[in-house]
């Protein structure tokens, strides 16, 4: 379930994001529009310099509920944004094969701690789940959607998928 303490802190600091727009996650809106940042996989930095510790994924899942396609799209978008962000800040050194391998791990057990690009994706997921209710099944569905896109776009190009999502950073 979403993190009511985080929502309260954001509300007090006038940082709550507006209603979800199609294809834009709450986490992306918070990071892009409200000038917040992820200091590390566990910590959200706020514009006033304060920091908030994010809860773990297992604490944030809600009971299985049927998510709308637009909600799954937003969840997938925040993960793709995290991948693009990681790639951009690592001089475009990421390769599709590494990304697909991470997505395979994430699709099986999203809450098992990963490193590198996986840790960044999990941090963004934790932020999104802190702001909006999603089930573990929703997360796995969104990851599988990204996996299919990554596999489809990487055929014949070691950065085909990453080039495909690069627009999220620019």
Secondary structure, DSSP 8 states (H G I E B T S, - for coil): ---HHHHHHHHHTT----S--TT--HHHHHHHHS--EEEETTEEE-TTS-EEE---HHHH-BS-----HHHHHHHHHHHHHHHHHHHHHTTT---HHHHHHHHHHHHH-TTS---THHHHHHHHHHHHHHHS--BHHHHHHHHHHHHHHHHHHHTT-TTHHHHHHGGGG-
